[in-house]
Amino acid sequence: MKALELATRACKISDWKKPSEIGTLAAAEAETGRFDDAIKHQEQALAMAKADRQTERELLDKLADALSDYQQRRPHRDLKK
């Protein structure tokens, strides 16, 4: 899947230091059924975001919601209504 390839490349370019890019990789992994990898990467993204005291509560909540979906073996789709 192209999204998985591009998300992995983005993580490598940023030296795995941007939670949003790691979260994007987790989303691509979940979409391809790789839930164990998605959980691992989403936990990493959430931990990084929590460590950065500048992270807004809304982003932390979105990261946690996505993690919950992956733990339930389903992709996370943040669709605004």
Buried (B, 14 or more C-beta within 10 A) or exposed (E): EEBBEEBBEBBEEEEBEBBBBBBBBBBBBBBEEBBEBBBBBBBBBBEBBEEEEEBEEEBBEBBEEBBEBBEEEEBBEEEEE
